[in-house]
Amino acid sequence: MPSLPAQRIADLKTFLKGKDYNQDLAIFISLKIHSGKYRFFLYDLKNGVIINRSPLFLMVPDYSC
């Protein structure tokens, strides 16, 4: 299973401190990863693990007709 950038996680935890946001879970989406591969991640901030991942397909409508 891939890991998420430690610096991004640390930055997010710092941002969340003292705010009225969910302190337990975070969603990460990487559009650098090729479509069809796992690029949507649900991350447990308290335990430091990815608890779910999924391919993310972006559907762009075709308005050319």
Backbone hydrogen bonds in HBPLUS format (Angstrom, degrees):
<---DONOR---> <-ACCEPTOR-->    atom                        ^
c    i                          cat <-CA-CA->   ^        H-A-AA   ^      H-
h    n   atom  resd res      DA  || num        DHA   H-A  angle D-A-AA Bond
n    s   type  num  typ     dist DA aas  dist angle  dist       angle   num
A0008-ARG N   A0005-PRO O   3.09 MM   3  5.43 122.0  2.44 105.5 118.9     1
A0009-ILE N   A0005-PRO O   3.22 MM   4  6.60 158.1  2.27 153.3 159.5     2
A0010-ALA N   A0006-ALA O   2.93 MM   4  6.17 161.5  1.97 151.6 156.7     3
A0011-ASP N   A0007-GLN O   2.87 MM   4  6.04 159.4  1.91 148.1 153.9     4
A0012-LEU N   A0008-ARG O   2.93 MM   4  6.11 155.8  1.99 145.1 151.8     5
A0013-LYS N   A0009-ILE O   2.95 MM   4  6.21 162.8  1.98 152.8 156.8     6
A0014-THR N   A0010-ALA O   3.03 MM   4  6.23 158.5  2.07 148.7 154.3     7
A0015-PHE N   A0011-ASP O   2.94 MM   4  6.15 158.4  1.98 148.0 154.1     8
A0016-LEU N   A0012-LEU O   2.94 MM   4  6.15 153.9  2.01 152.2 158.9     9
A0017-LYS N   A0013-LYS O   3.24 MM   4  6.37 136.2  2.44 142.5 151.7    10
A0019-LYS N   A0016-LEU O   3.03 MM   3  5.47 160.6  2.07 138.3 137.5    11
A0045-LEU N   A0024-ASP O   2.73 MM  21  5.16 147.4  1.83 141.5 148.5    12
A0026-ALA N   A0043-TYR O   2.92 MM  17  5.12 145.0  2.04 144.1 153.0    13
A0043-TYR N   A0026-ALA O   2.76 MM  17  5.12 176.1  1.76 163.1 164.1    14
A0028-PHE N   A0041-PHE O   2.86 MM  13  5.08 165.6  1.88 150.9 155.8    15
A0041-PHE N   A0028-PHE O   2.78 MM  13  5.08 166.7  1.79 161.5 163.7    16
A0030-SER N   A0039-ARG O   2.88 MM   9  5.14 159.9  1.92 148.2 155.0    17
A0037-LYS N   A0034-HIS O   3.14 MM   3  5.87 157.5  2.19 139.3 142.7    18
A0039-ARG N   A0054-SER O   3.19 MM  15  6.34 152.5  2.27 134.9 134.9    19
A0040-PHE N   A0054-SER O   3.02 MM  14  5.15 144.0  2.15 158.8 166.0    20
A0054-SER N   A0040-PHE O   2.88 MM  14  5.15 143.3  2.02 145.3 152.5    21
A0042-LEU N   A0052-ASN O   2.87 MM  10  5.08 170.2  1.88 144.9 146.0    22
A0051-ILE N   A0042-LEU O   2.81 MM   9  5.74 152.3  1.89 156.6 166.1    23
A0044-ASP N   A0049-VAL O   2.79 MM   5  5.36 172.8  1.80 171.0 168.5    24
A0048-GLY N   A0044-ASP O   2.83 MM   4  5.54 128.1  2.10 142.9 155.6    25
